[in-house]
Amino acid sequence: MDFEQARQDVLAFRDERNWKQFHNPKDLAISINLEAAELLELFQWSGADTERADKFPQMREELADVLIYCIDLADRLDLDIPTIIGQKMEANRQKYPADKARNTAAKYDEL
């Protein structure tokens, strides 16, 4: 399945249940954050284990939830995801030129 097929599947699932009426930007943004918190919770108390390979199936599900709500929010705001990602990546290239940002975790204003 490519991205466009996945996007259409998410929206069809929503529309088959008539849930679009509940999808206002505020509630979708809240839902994105709640699902992201569930993803983050998988790392809670993991100590030095930054990978948590034992939690991979749950990570996959929680990340899917985040992405599904992102698709719903983009649809509600009439935003094309590949376009806005492309625009943001270009802005990131300007903020983090490869020759200055390579091998450093410094923020753009510290490069």
All heavy atoms as an XYZ file, in Angstrom:
912
protein
N       0.848     -1.177      0.000
C       0.000      0.000      0.000
C       0.893      1.239      0.000
O       1.788      1.354      0.828
C      -0.894     -0.032      1.253
C      -1.779      1.174      1.404
S      -2.841      1.182      2.882
C      -3.946     -0.155      2.558
N       0.644      2.170     -0.906
C       1.404      3.411     -0.894
C       0.678      4.449     -0.028
O      -0.407      4.182      0.505
C       1.667      3.916     -2.310
C       0.403      4.348     -3.057
O      -0.662      4.538     -2.426
O       0.476      4.500     -4.287
N       1.287      5.623      0.098
C       0.710      6.619      1.004
C      -0.695      7.029      0.588
O      -1.594      7.142      1.429
C       1.608      7.861      1.115
C       0.975      8.929      1.963
C       0.928      8.800      3.337
C       0.358     10.020      1.384
C       0.295      9.746      4.128
C      -0.278     10.971      2.159
C      -0.306     10.839      3.537
N      -0.916      7.261     -0.698
C      -2.237      7.707     -1.141
C      -3.301      6.649     -0.860
O      -4.417      6.975     -0.439
C      -2.224      8.077     -2.622
C      -3.536      8.641     -3.126
C      -4.077      9.836     -2.352
O      -3.295     10.611     -1.757
O      -5.313     10.005     -2.334
N      -2.973      5.395     -1.048
C      -3.920      4.324     -0.723
C      -4.196      4.290      0.782
O      -5.347      4.107      1.194
C      -3.376      2.974     -1.182
C      -3.323      2.821     -2.688
C      -2.534      1.592     -3.097
O      -1.493      1.283     -2.517
N      -3.017      0.897     -4.107
N      -3.158      4.467      1.588
C      -3.334      4.480      3.041
C      -4.208      5.656      3.455
O      -5.117      5.513      4.291
C      -1.970      4.547      3.738
N      -3.962      6.819      2.868
C      -4.762      8.007      3.180
C      -6.230      7.771      2.832
O      -7.134      8.047      3.638
C      -4.216      9.217      2.418
C      -4.852     10.550      2.814
C      -4.368     11.677      1.914
N      -5.010     11.602      0.608
C      -6.256     12.035      0.349
N      -6.988     12.572      1.301
N      -6.758     11.919     -0.855
N      -6.468      7.243      1.669
C      -7.843      6.971      1.248
C      -8.516      5.942      2.151
O      -9.705      6.066      2.472
C      -7.868      6.514     -0.210
C      -7.560      7.627     -1.179
C      -7.490      7.149     -2.629
O      -7.820      6.004     -2.938
N      -7.046      8.020     -3.509
N      -7.760      4.941      2.592
C      -8.294      3.922      3.490
C      -8.701      4.528      4.826
O      -9.769      4.236      5.368
C      -7.271      2.810      3.676
C      -7.852      1.571      4.334
O      -9.049      1.253      4.124
O      -7.104      0.894      5.063
N      -7.838      5.393      5.368
C      -8.142      6.066      6.643
C      -9.414      6.893      6.513
O     -10.311      6.823      7.364
C      -6.952      6.957      7.082
C      -7.356      7.913      8.193
C      -5.775      6.098      7.502
N      -9.507      7.674      5.439
C     -10.674      8.547      5.268
C     -11.942      7.741      4.984
O     -13.028      8.094      5.471
C     -10.401      9.573      4.173
C      -9.225     10.515      4.453
C      -9.007     11.473      3.292
C      -9.383     11.256      5.770
N     -11.822      6.652      4.243
C     -12.994      5.800      3.978
C     -13.488      5.161      5.279
O     -14.701      5.103      5.519
C     -12.646      4.731      2.947
N     -12.559      4.698      6.104
C     -12.919      4.121      7.405
C     -13.706      5.144      8.222
O     -14.766      4.842      8.783
C     -11.647      3.689      8.135
C     -11.881      3.077      9.480
C     -12.077      1.709      9.611
C     -11.902      3.860     10.632
C     -12.292      1.136     10.860
C     -12.107      3.294     11.874
C     -12.305      1.933     11.991
N     -13.190      6.372      8.266
C     -13.867      7.448      8.996
C     -15.251      7.706      8.407
O     -16.250      7.787      9.131
C     -13.014      8.718      8.911
C     -13.654      9.938      9.548
C     -13.093     11.228      9.004
N     -13.416     11.396      7.594
C     -12.828     12.276      6.803
N     -11.866     13.050      7.256
N     -13.198     12.380      5.542
N     -15.331      7.817      7.092
C     -16.590      8.186      6.447
C     -17.638      7.080      6.547
O     -18.842      7.366      6.675
C     -16.347      8.564      4.991
C     -15.547      9.858      4.869
O     -15.437     10.605      5.866
O     -15.018     10.109      3.762
N     -17.202      5.812      6.516
C     -18.149      4.699      6.666
C     -18.832      4.724      8.028
O     -19.920      4.166      8.190
C     -17.410      3.364      6.490
C     -16.975      3.100      5.064
C     -15.946      1.975      4.960
O     -15.499      1.442      6.014
O     -15.577      1.647      3.822
N     -18.225      5.367      8.993
C     -18.772      5.446     10.349
C     -19.368      6.821     10.663
O     -19.821      7.078     11.769
C     -17.675      5.096     11.365
C     -17.347      3.619     11.314
C     -15.911      3.308     11.678
N     -15.665      1.879     11.535
C     -15.417      1.278     10.362
N     -15.356      1.982      9.252
N     -15.219     -0.028     10.297
N     -19.323      7.714      9.681
C     -19.838      9.074      9.828
C     -19.180      9.804     10.999
O     -19.837     10.496     11.780
C     -21.368      9.073      9.967
C     -21.955     10.450      9.725
O     -21.411     11.257      8.974
N     -23.067     10.739     10.368
N     -17.875      9.635     11.123
C     -17.141     10.271     12.216
C     -16.582     11.644     11.856
O     -16.103     12.356     12.739
C     -15.985      9.374     12.668
C     -16.407      8.156     13.427
C     -17.643      7.868     13.934
C     -15.570      7.060     13.779
N     -17.633      6.660     14.565
C     -16.365      6.135     14.494
C     -14.237      6.757     13.570
C     -15.864      4.946     14.996
C     -13.735      5.565     14.066
C     -14.544      4.670     14.764
N     -16.654     12.043     10.600
C     -16.082     13.329     10.215
C     -16.706     14.470     11.024
O     -16.045     15.456     11.338
C     -16.260     13.569      8.715
C     -15.518     14.771      8.204
C     -15.592     14.883      6.689
C     -14.780     16.056      6.205
N     -14.785     16.143      4.739
N     -17.955     14.304     11.391
C     -18.653     15.328     12.165
C     -17.981     15.602     13.514
O     -18.146     16.671     14.091
C     -20.111     14.916     12.388
C     -20.250     13.630     13.206
C     -21.676     13.185     13.358
O     -22.551     13.995     13.670
N     -21.925     11.893     13.136
N     -17.214     14.659     14.008
C     -16.541     14.811     15.298
C     -15.101     15.300     15.149
O     -14.439     15.558     16.156
C     -16.529     13.477     16.056
C     -17.888     12.854     16.193
C     -18.147     11.630     15.595
C     -18.908     13.488     16.889
C     -19.401     11.045     15.705
C     -20.158     12.912     17.004
C     -20.416     11.685     16.411
N     -14.634     15.398     13.922
C     -13.220     15.680     13.671
C     -12.949     17.169     13.488
O     -12.683     17.639     12.392
C     -12.737     14.883     12.455
C     -12.555     13.440     12.748
N     -11.994     12.581     11.849
C     -12.852     12.691     13.841
C     -11.955     11.367     12.367
N     -12.479     11.415     13.584
N     -12.995     17.892     14.577
C     -12.609     19.300     14.530
C     -11.107     19.386     14.834
O     -10.538     18.469     15.431
C     -13.448     20.133     15.509
C     -13.249     19.696     16.941
O     -12.205     19.950     17.530
N     -14.259     19.024     17.510
N     -10.458     20.464     14.405
C      -9.006     20.558     14.599
C      -8.561     20.400     16.049
O      -7.561     19.730     16.318
C      -8.662     21.948     14.056
C      -9.706     22.189     13.016
C     -10.969     21.577     13.591
N      -9.290     20.969     16.985
C      -8.896     20.860     18.403
C      -8.872     19.413     18.860
O      -7.888     18.942     19.426
C      -9.840     21.665     19.289
C      -9.579     21.482     20.792
C     -10.696     22.026     21.669
C     -11.957     21.257     21.619
N     -12.090     20.076     22.448
N      -9.948     18.696     18.609
C     -10.024     17.321     19.089
C      -9.045     16.403     18.363
O      -8.497     15.471     18.964
C     -11.447     16.787     18.969
C     -12.377     17.436     19.987
O     -11.892     17.826     21.072
O     -13.575     17.555     19.710
N      -8.792     16.662     17.093
C      -7.798     15.865     16.376
C      -6.392     16.141     16.903
O      -5.598     15.219     17.070
C      -7.890     16.127     14.870
C      -9.144     15.542     14.213
C      -9.311     16.099     12.804
C      -9.112     14.024     14.209
N      -6.081     17.413     17.183
C      -4.770     17.738     17.750
C      -4.600     17.088     19.125
O      -3.527     16.555     19.445
C      -4.591     19.254     17.839
N      -5.651     17.096     19.921
C      -5.603     16.426     21.222
C      -5.367     14.935     21.021
O      -4.534     14.327     21.706
C      -6.904     16.675     22.018
C      -6.965     18.127     22.498
C      -7.015     15.718     23.202
C      -8.318     18.535     23.061
N      -6.075     14.334     20.080
C      -5.938     12.899     19.834
C      -4.534     12.536     19.370
O      -3.990     11.505     19.783
C      -6.974     12.448     18.806
O      -8.278     12.623     19.328
N      -3.936     13.371     18.524
C      -2.551     13.142     18.093
C      -1.638     13.106     19.302
O      -0.799     12.214     19.451
C      -2.096     14.221     17.088
C      -2.827     14.053     15.756
C      -0.575     14.177     16.884
C      -2.680     15.237     14.816
N      -1.815     14.056     20.194
C      -0.960     14.128     21.377
C      -1.204     12.973     22.340
O      -0.262     12.456     22.942
C      -1.141     15.473     22.082
C      -0.312     16.533     21.422
O       0.857     16.666     21.714
N      -0.913     17.256     20.480
N      -2.440     12.559     22.494
C      -2.731     11.424     23.369
C      -2.090     10.147     22.837
O      -1.507      9.364     23.600
C      -4.238     11.241     23.522
C      -4.964     12.340     24.298
C      -6.474     12.132     24.220
C      -4.496     12.378     25.740
N      -2.196      9.926     21.534
C      -1.586      8.729     20.942
C      -0.069      8.809     20.996
O       0.605      7.793     21.234
C      -2.076      8.525     19.511
C      -3.559      8.212     19.402
C      -3.989      6.944     20.119
O      -3.145      6.051     20.360
O      -5.185      6.825     20.429
N       0.495     10.007     20.801
C       1.946     10.172     20.913
C       2.402      9.887     22.339
O       3.475      9.307     22.556
C       2.357     11.584     20.475
N       1.586     10.265     23.318
C       1.920      9.970     24.717
C       1.897      8.461     24.969
O       2.725      7.947     25.726
C       0.952     10.681     25.653
N       0.980      7.745     24.336
C       0.953      6.289     24.476
C       2.208      5.667     23.864
O       2.749      4.698     24.406
C      -0.312      5.711     23.847
C      -1.563      6.059     24.642
C      -2.838      5.502     24.026
O      -2.759      4.605     23.163
O      -3.927      5.969     24.418
N       2.680      6.227     22.769
C       3.937      5.780     22.169
C       5.097      6.056     23.125
O       5.932      5.185     23.389
C       4.159      6.482     20.828
C       5.447      6.204     20.076
C       5.602      4.730     19.751
C       5.496      7.045     18.810
N       5.129      7.228     23.688
C       6.179      7.608     24.631
C       6.166      6.734     25.879
O       7.222      6.365     26.408
C       6.010      9.079     25.010
C       7.053      9.699     25.919
C       8.450      9.603     25.295
C       6.693     11.149     26.202
N       4.978      6.363     26.308
C       4.853      5.533     27.510
C       5.592      4.196     27.367
O       6.058      3.630     28.356
C       3.377      5.283     27.804
C       3.126      4.558     29.102
C       1.637      4.372     29.380
O       0.838      4.343     28.421
O       1.289      4.251     30.565
N       5.729      3.719     26.146
C       6.435      2.451     25.926
C       7.911      2.542     26.316
O       8.552      1.522     26.536
C       6.296      2.017     24.465
C       4.863      1.739     24.014
C       4.815      1.509     22.511
C       4.273      0.569     24.770
N       8.435      3.746     26.408
C       9.834      3.947     26.791
C       9.998      4.299     28.266
O      11.114      4.362     28.768
C      10.463      5.049     25.937
C      10.589      4.662     24.497
C       9.589      4.960     23.589
C      11.710      3.982     24.049
C       9.704      4.587     22.258
C      11.844      3.610     22.718
C      10.829      3.909     21.827
N       8.885      4.524     28.942
C       8.949      4.904     30.356
C       9.650      3.816     31.164
O       9.387      2.636     30.994
C       7.531      5.133     30.880
C       7.500      5.679     32.284
C       6.064      5.957     32.722
O       5.120      5.332     32.240
N       5.919      6.887     33.638
N      10.535      4.245     32.024
C      11.295      3.375     32.922
C      12.196      2.384     32.183
O      12.541      1.349     32.713
C      10.376      2.617     33.890
C       9.355      3.466     34.538
C       8.007      3.325     34.433
C       9.568      4.596     35.389
N       7.368      4.291     35.152
C       8.315      5.100     35.760
C      10.698      5.258     35.861
C       8.137      6.209     36.580
C      10.529      6.361     36.687
C       9.277      6.817     37.031
N      12.579      2.720     30.971
C      13.402      1.789     30.190
C      14.890      1.946     30.477
O      15.693      1.164     29.967
C      13.146      1.965     28.700
O      13.539      3.258     28.266
N      15.261      2.935     31.269
C      16.672      3.117     31.615
C      17.528      3.329     30.383
O      17.212      4.144     29.526
N      18.583      2.574     30.297
C      19.529      2.727     29.189
C      19.025      2.093     27.898
O      19.620      2.300     26.839
C      20.875      2.117     29.576
N      17.945      1.325     27.956
C      17.417      0.674     26.754
C      16.628      1.696     25.938
O      15.440      1.906     26.160
C      16.530     -0.513     27.146
C      15.981     -1.257     25.936
O      16.299     -0.874     24.794
O      15.229     -2.221     26.147
N      17.285      2.342     25.001
C      16.639      3.383     24.200
C      15.910      2.838     22.983
O      15.238      3.588     22.279
C      17.669      4.431     23.738
O      18.663      3.776     22.929
C      18.321      5.126     24.920
N      16.037      1.558     22.721
C      15.408      0.946     21.554
C      14.077      0.261     21.878
O      13.151      0.305     21.080
C      16.347     -0.085     20.921
C      17.641      0.514     20.403
C      17.435      1.435     19.209
O      16.566      1.146     18.363
O      18.147      2.447     19.137
N      14.013     -0.407     23.010
C      12.824     -1.151     23.458
C      12.294     -2.087     22.366
O      11.113     -2.090     22.025
C      11.719     -0.201     23.903
C      11.981      0.536     25.199
C      12.404     -0.334     26.361
N      11.510     -1.399     26.736
C      10.667     -1.341     27.741
N      10.596     -0.263     28.484
N       9.894     -2.368     28.020
N      13.185     -2.900     21.816
C      12.806     -3.853     20.771
C      11.686     -4.777     21.229
O      10.863     -5.213     20.412
C      14.019     -4.658     20.326
N      11.617     -5.040     22.522
C      10.562     -5.900     23.047
C       9.181     -5.263     22.916
O       8.163     -5.944     23.010
C      10.834     -6.245     24.517
C      10.891     -5.018     25.414
O      11.558     -4.028     25.040
O      10.291     -5.058     26.507
N       9.139     -3.954     22.686
C       7.875     -3.229     22.570
C       7.551     -2.857     21.121
O       6.638     -2.081     20.856
C       7.927     -1.941     23.413
C       8.135     -2.172     24.891
C       6.901     -2.714     25.535
C       7.105     -2.815     27.046
N       5.903     -3.243     27.722
N       8.297     -3.421     20.182
C       8.130     -3.033     18.780
C       6.692     -3.185     18.271
O       6.173     -2.267     17.630
C       9.109     -3.797     17.879
C       9.025     -3.381     16.449
C       9.603     -2.188     16.026
C       8.363     -4.163     15.516
C       9.510     -1.790     14.706
C       8.268     -3.769     14.187
C       8.847     -2.583     13.789
N       5.996     -4.283     18.545
C       4.613     -4.389     18.053
C       3.713     -3.264     18.577
O       2.902     -2.705     17.829
C       4.145     -5.759     18.556
C       5.400     -6.540     18.731
C       6.431     -5.528     19.197
N       3.867     -2.922     19.854
C       3.067     -1.833     20.422
C       3.473     -0.490     19.815
O       2.616      0.360     19.580
C       3.217     -1.791     21.945
C       2.693     -3.016     22.642
C       3.793     -4.023     22.975
O       4.664     -4.303     22.148
N       3.748     -4.574     24.172
N       4.774     -0.300     19.575
C       5.235      0.945     18.943
C       4.601      1.113     17.573
O       4.171      2.211     17.201
C       6.759      0.949     18.795
C       7.502      1.231     20.055
S       9.257      1.331     19.665
C       9.905      0.303     20.944
N       4.575      0.023     16.826
C       3.997      0.060     15.486
C       2.529      0.497     15.554
O       2.088      1.346     14.769
C       4.139     -1.323     14.851
C       3.947     -1.327     13.373
C       4.280     -2.654     12.782
N       3.254     -3.611     13.206
C       3.384     -4.912     13.105
N       4.483     -5.439     12.648
N       2.408     -5.712     13.483
N       1.781     -0.056     16.488
C       0.369      0.296     16.624
C       0.173      1.744     17.053
O      -0.689      2.452     16.524
C      -0.324     -0.633     17.617
C      -0.562     -2.007     17.054
C      -1.473     -2.839     17.943
O      -2.262     -2.255     18.712
O      -1.380     -4.071     17.844
N       0.951      2.188     18.034
C       0.792      3.566     18.521
C       1.213      4.575     17.460
O       0.566      5.612     17.298
C       1.562      3.780     19.815
C       1.087      2.926     20.982
C      -0.389      3.048     21.311
O      -1.047      4.041     20.929
O      -0.912      2.119     21.962
N       2.290      4.280     16.744
C       2.709      5.176     15.663
C       1.644      5.234     14.573
O       1.338      6.315     14.049
C       4.056      4.746     15.089
C       4.615      5.632     13.973
C       4.753      7.082     14.424
C       5.949      5.080     13.492
N       1.044      4.100     14.262
C      -0.049      4.092     13.279
C      -1.200      4.978     13.753
O      -1.777      5.729     12.957
C      -0.528      2.666     13.028
N      -1.538      4.905     15.042
C      -2.604      5.759     15.578
C      -2.272      7.237     15.392
O      -3.129      8.032     14.986
C      -2.846      5.467     17.056
C      -3.546      4.141     17.293
O      -4.191      3.616     16.371
O      -3.443      3.631     18.433
N      -1.032      7.610     15.688
C      -0.608      9.003     15.512
C      -0.763      9.412     14.049
O      -1.333     10.468     13.738
C       0.867      9.198     15.972
C       1.380     10.577     15.570
C       0.990      8.998     17.476
N      -0.278      8.575     13.157
C      -0.331      8.905     11.728
C      -1.762      8.979     11.206
O      -2.087      9.847     10.383
C       0.495      7.899     10.934
C       1.997      7.942     11.223
C       2.697      6.739     10.608
C       2.607      9.241     10.738
N      -2.618      8.096     11.685
C      -4.023      8.124     11.269
C      -4.665      9.448     11.668
O      -5.354     10.095     10.867
C      -4.785      6.918     11.852
C      -4.360      5.648     11.115
C      -6.297      7.123     11.788
C      -4.781      4.361     11.804
N      -4.433      9.871     12.901
C      -4.996     11.157     13.320
C      -4.364     12.320     12.552
O      -5.041     13.323     12.282
C      -4.849     11.356     14.835
C      -5.918     10.655     15.627
C      -5.589      9.724     16.600
C      -7.267     10.923     15.416
C      -6.568      9.078     17.339
C      -8.255     10.278     16.153
C      -7.903      9.359     17.107
O      -8.878      8.721     17.836
N      -3.109     12.209     12.185
C      -2.478     13.251     11.368
C      -3.143     13.335      9.995
O      -3.374     14.438      9.475
C      -0.981     12.996     11.222
S      -0.029     13.320     12.718
N      -3.453     12.190      9.414
C      -4.161     12.181      8.131
C      -5.528     12.831      8.287
O      -5.942     13.654      7.460
C      -4.280     10.738      7.589
C      -2.904     10.249      7.114
C      -5.314     10.655      6.463
C      -2.849      8.772      6.791
N      -6.238     12.490      9.357
C      -7.546     13.091      9.605
C      -7.449     14.606      9.779
O      -8.277     15.356      9.246
C      -8.194     12.472     10.853
C      -8.752     11.083     10.603
O      -9.132     10.773      9.454
O      -8.816     10.297     11.573
N      -6.443     15.071     10.520
C      -6.287     16.510     10.732
C      -5.921     17.218      9.429
O      -6.467     18.282      9.123
C      -5.240     16.792     11.811
C      -5.021     18.268     12.148
C      -6.315     18.958     12.594
C      -3.946     18.410     13.218
N      -5.029     16.635      8.662
C      -4.658     17.239      7.371
C      -5.886     17.348      6.468
O      -6.088     18.372      5.803
C      -3.557     16.433      6.702
N      -6.719     16.307      6.466
C      -7.940     16.356      5.663
C      -8.864     17.459      6.153
O      -9.401     18.225      5.360
C      -8.648     14.998      5.711
C      -9.901     14.995      4.864
O      -9.777     15.054      3.619
O     -11.020     14.949      5.441
N      -9.033     17.542      7.459
C      -9.922     18.564      8.041
C      -9.447     19.971      7.719
O     -10.231     20.881      7.480
C     -10.006     18.363      9.555
C     -10.817     19.404     10.302
C     -12.284     19.398      9.844
N     -13.087     20.297     10.633
C     -13.110     21.634     10.481
N     -12.375     22.211      9.571
N     -13.883     22.377     11.262
N      -8.110     20.159      7.684
C      -7.535     21.475      7.399
C      -7.279     21.695      5.906
O      -6.757     22.732      5.515
C      -6.226     21.648      8.179
C      -6.359     21.626      9.701
C      -4.975     21.686     10.348
C      -7.243     22.766     10.192
N      -7.653     20.705      5.091
C      -7.454     20.758      3.644
C      -5.978     20.977      3.289
O      -5.637     21.842      2.475
C      -8.337     21.835      3.000
C      -8.480     21.645      1.505
O      -8.366     20.491      1.031
O      -8.682     22.654      0.794
N      -5.118     20.192      3.928
C      -3.679     20.262      3.680
C      -3.219     18.975      3.010
O      -3.653     17.883      3.382
C      -2.920     20.444      5.002
C      -3.202     21.734      5.757
C      -2.549     21.690      7.132
C      -2.718     22.932      4.963
N      -2.352     19.115      2.028
C      -1.775     17.978      1.337
C      -0.491     17.585      2.066
O       0.464     18.374      2.110
C      -1.487     18.348     -0.124
C      -0.873     17.206     -0.881
O      -1.585     16.211     -1.142
O       0.338     17.296     -1.200
N      -0.475     16.389      2.640
C       0.647     15.969      3.480
C       1.977     15.983      2.735
O       2.947     16.558      3.237
C       0.350     14.625      4.160
C      -0.766     14.824      5.198
C       1.596     14.044      4.809
C      -1.271     13.548      5.837
N       2.095     15.382      1.550
C       3.394     15.442      0.863
C       3.851     16.886      0.594
O       5.043     17.195      0.711
C       3.153     14.680     -0.441
C       2.068     13.709     -0.099
C       1.170     14.474      0.844
N       2.921     17.774      0.285
C       3.281     19.178      0.030
C       3.809     19.842      1.294
O       4.861     20.489      1.265
C       2.071     19.964     -0.510
O       1.678     19.379     -1.760
C       2.403     21.431     -0.706
N       3.096     19.686      2.416
C       3.549     20.378      3.625
C       4.838     19.769      4.165
O       5.667     20.474      4.735
C       2.447     20.482      4.702
C       2.000     19.122      5.218
C       1.266     21.293      4.168
C       1.011     19.174      6.383
N       5.024     18.454      3.965
C       6.295     17.847      4.367
C       7.418     18.399      3.499
O       8.488     18.750      4.006
C       6.232     16.310      4.297
C       5.359     15.777      5.435
C       7.634     15.702      4.377
C       5.109     14.279      5.370
N       7.192     18.488      2.202
C       8.202     19.048      1.302
C       8.571     20.470      1.679
O       9.759     20.841      1.686
N       7.576     21.280      2.008
C       7.840     22.661      2.418
C       8.638     22.713      3.719
O       9.573     23.501      3.851
C       6.517     23.422      2.564
C       5.825     23.649      1.251
C       4.386     24.127      1.407
O       3.759     23.980      2.461
N       3.845     24.689      0.338
N       8.272     21.871      4.659
C       8.984     21.846      5.943
C      10.411     21.338      5.758
O      11.350     21.851      6.393
C       8.228     20.973      6.948
C       8.853     20.940      8.326
C       8.913     22.321      8.963
C       9.473     22.222     10.365
N       9.620     23.521     11.002
N      10.610     20.342      4.904
C      11.962     19.833      4.656
C      12.837     20.909      4.013
O      14.022     21.026      4.349
C      11.922     18.574      3.789
C      11.330     17.369      4.493
S      12.116     16.985      6.085
C      13.798     16.682      5.577
N      12.285     21.698      3.139
C      13.064     22.789      2.544
C      13.442     23.815      3.618
O      14.577     24.286      3.660
C      12.288     23.458      1.411
C      13.068     24.541      0.704
C      14.434     24.094      0.195
O      14.574     22.953     -0.283
O      15.391     24.900      0.284
N      12.504     24.135      4.496
C      12.812     25.051      5.601
C      13.891     24.449      6.501
O      14.807     25.159      6.944
C      11.547     25.355      6.409
N      13.813     23.144      6.761
C      14.827     22.477      7.581
C      16.200     22.510      6.914
O      17.215     22.668      7.587
C      14.425     21.029      7.872
C      13.277     20.930      8.857
O      12.952     21.881      9.547
N      12.657     19.769      8.898
N      16.225     22.349      5.590
C      17.507     22.429      4.873
C      18.140     23.807      5.033
O      19.358     23.925      5.132
C      17.307     22.111      3.397
C      17.127     20.645      3.117
C      17.020     20.351      1.612
N      16.617     18.977      1.445
C      15.346     18.556      1.391
N      14.350     19.424      1.456
N      15.085     17.269      1.256
N      17.309     24.831      5.066
C      17.821     26.193      5.254
C      18.337     26.378      6.684
O      19.366     27.015      6.898
C      16.722     27.230      4.955
C      16.202     27.199      3.537
C      17.275     27.512      2.512
O      18.064     28.436      2.694
N      17.317     26.753      1.431
N      17.616     25.836      7.654
C      17.991     25.984      9.062
C      19.164     25.097      9.446
O      19.933     25.437     10.343
C      16.791     25.660      9.968
C      15.712     26.718      9.944
C      14.421     26.246     10.588
C      14.486     26.070     12.063
N      13.159     25.833     12.669
N      19.262     23.952      8.808
C      20.283     22.962      9.148
C      21.084     22.546      7.915
O      20.956     21.414      7.429
C      19.628     21.710      9.770
C      18.954     21.974     11.082
C      17.587     22.223     11.140
C      19.683     21.970     12.267
C      16.965     22.466     12.363
C      19.064     22.202     13.484
C      17.709     22.455     13.527
O      17.086     22.686     14.736
N      21.929     23.449      7.396
C      22.733     23.063      6.231
C      23.619     21.869      6.596
O      24.189     21.808      7.684
C      23.586     24.299      5.945
C      23.094     25.381      6.828
C      22.209     24.786      7.874
N      23.705     20.917      5.680
C      24.426     19.675      5.964
C      25.865     19.930      6.390
O      26.381     19.258      7.291
C      24.386     18.752      4.745
N      26.513     20.908      5.773
C      27.917     21.150      6.109
C      28.093     21.680      7.538
O      29.158     21.506      8.134
C      28.561     22.109      5.105
C      27.910     23.478      5.070
O      26.673     23.573      5.234
O      28.636     24.469      4.868
N      27.050     22.266      8.115
C      27.141     22.769      9.490
C      26.499     21.807     10.500
O      26.914     21.760     11.652
C      26.454     24.130      9.603
C      27.165     25.230      8.859
C      26.445     26.548      9.047
C      27.152     27.654      8.291
N      26.448     28.930      8.436
N      25.503     21.067     10.070
C      24.728     20.240     11.003
C      25.226     18.801     11.104
O      24.841     18.092     12.037
C      23.258     20.238     10.585
N      26.082     18.396     10.190
C      26.552     17.012     10.206
C      27.262     16.683     11.515
O      28.071     17.445     12.018
C      27.499     16.767      9.035
C      27.919     15.312      8.874
C      28.821     15.054      7.681
N      28.551     15.826      6.491
C      27.592     15.564      5.594
N      26.802     14.530      5.775
N      27.432     16.331      4.548
N      26.881     15.567     12.119
C      27.500     15.031     13.338
C      27.316     15.911     14.569
O      28.099     15.826     15.510
C      29.000     14.756     13.119
C      29.230     13.676     12.089
O      28.505     12.684     12.044
N      30.222     13.867     11.248
N      26.273     16.730     14.583
C      25.999     17.529     15.770
C      24.496     17.540     16.042
O      23.695     17.532     15.102
C      26.514     18.978     15.642
O      26.175     19.692     16.846
C      25.920     19.712     14.460
N      24.136     17.541     17.297
C      22.731     17.621     17.687
C      22.352     19.055     18.069
O      21.283     19.282     18.625
C      22.458     16.681     18.852
N      23.222     20.017     17.741
C      22.975     21.413     18.095
C      21.749     21.944     17.371
O      21.460     21.582     16.232
C      24.191     22.263     17.745
N      21.031     22.822     18.041
C      19.889     23.483     17.448
C      20.386     24.466     16.383
O      21.507     24.953     16.437
C      19.093     24.216     18.544
C      17.740     24.674     18.093
C      16.929     25.219     19.268
C      15.634     25.817     18.745
N      14.857     26.445     19.806
N      19.511     24.784     15.428
C      19.910     25.617     14.295
C      20.521     26.954     14.705
O      21.438     27.443     14.062
C      18.714     25.866     13.351
C      17.615     26.712     13.967
C      17.598     28.078     13.832
C      16.589     26.108     14.680
C      16.602     28.853     14.393
C      15.594     26.864     15.236
C      15.596     28.235     15.103
O      14.600     28.992     15.664
N      20.070     27.537     15.798
C      20.626     28.834     16.201
C      21.968     28.698     16.932
O      22.552     29.703     17.330
C      19.624     29.618     17.045
C      19.218     28.904     18.327
O      19.622     27.745     18.534
O      18.483     29.519     19.126
N      22.432     27.454     17.078
C      23.741     27.210     17.709
C      24.760     26.695     16.710
O      25.889     26.367     17.096
C      23.581     26.214     18.853
C      22.684     26.735     19.970
C      22.384     25.658     21.005
O      22.693     24.474     20.758
O      21.820     26.018     22.049
N      24.384     26.575     15.445
C      25.321     26.053     14.435
C      26.324     27.124     14.016
O      26.061     28.272     13.973
C      24.560     25.547     13.210
C      23.673     24.334     13.450
C      22.897     23.999     12.187
C      24.502     23.137     13.875
